Amino acid sequence: MDLPAVLLSIAYWGPVQYFTKFLIYDEIWLEIHENYTRQTYRNRCNIFGANGKLALTVPVLTGAKHKTLITDLRIDYTKSWQKLHLYLHPRVASVTTGTLNSGSTRS
């Protein structure tokens, strides 16, 4: 049963329920005129690692204004968040070399 359309907020990596909308709706619209809301899936996600649940966050610069539009939001690249996000899985591309790490210990 396909439904006509849905309007979703921006998400860094939303929960499974977020992505199920892509399967059941004919059209997906992403809200780009909303205000940034802290502690939401707009800049964070939860994954499960070897030691349990991990919260990953993309740091953002919100400025002096209380309300910041999503379109005005900027990522804070002064933090080393990218390495943490990429190195959590042994099969991801290396940030420094651009090579694929297979995670294998064989030569």
N, C-alpha and C positions, 0 to 999 in steps of 0.2 A: 504494500500500500504506500505509494508515493504521495507526499504532501506537497503543496505548491512552493512555499518559501519559508525561510526562517532567518531571523536577524540574531547574530551571535556577537558577543564581545570578543575583543582581541585576546588571544591566549598564547603564552610562550609554549607550553605543552600541556594542554588541558587534560582533564580526566577522560576515561573511555566514553562516558556519556556525551561529552562534547563532540567526539569524532563519530559517534553513531548518527548524529544529525546529517552527516555527509552521505549516509547511505539511504536515509528515509525521506529526504527533502529533494525536490527537483532543483531548487535554487538556494544557495547559501549566500547571505549578505553579511559582511563584517562591519560592525559599527566603528566608524573612524571619527565620529564627532562627539564621542563621549569623554567625560573627564576621567583621568587616571585615578584609580582607587587602590590604595595600598593594601598589601596582604591578600591579593587575589591572584588568579591564574594569569593575569596580564604579564607578570614578570617573574613568576615562580612556578615550580612544579615539584612533585614528589615522585621519586623512583625507589625501587627496592634493590639494594645491593647485597653483598655477602653478609654484611652486618646489620641488615634490616633497612628500615625506611630512611631515605635521605632527602632532605629538602634542598633543592637547588634554586638559587635566586640570581637574576640578572640585575645588577645594581643600576639604578637610574638617577638622573639629575632632575629633580622636580622644580628647582628654582624657588624664588621667594613667594610666588603666588600659592594660595591655599589650593586652588583648583587649577590643574594643568590638563589641557586637552591632550588626548593620545597623540595627535599629530604634532604637538609641540614637545613631546617627551624625548629626552636624549639618554642614550646608554652611557654609563660612567665607565670609560675604558681605563681609568687610573687604577682600578681594582683588577686583580688577576683571576677573575671568575671563569674565563674561557678555559684555562688550563684545567681547573677543577672539573668542569663539566665534561671536557673531552677525555681526561685521563681516568674517569671512573669506570670505563669499559676497556678491556685490553685489546679490542679489535677496532679501535677508532684511529683516525689519521692523527699522526703526531703534529702538534702545533709548531714545533721547531723545525722539523725536517720535511714535512709534507709527505711522509711515507706511510704506508699502511703497516700497522703492527698486528701480526696475525695472532699474537698471544701464545704462540707455540715456542717450546724450549728446544725443539730439534734444530740441528744445523743443516 
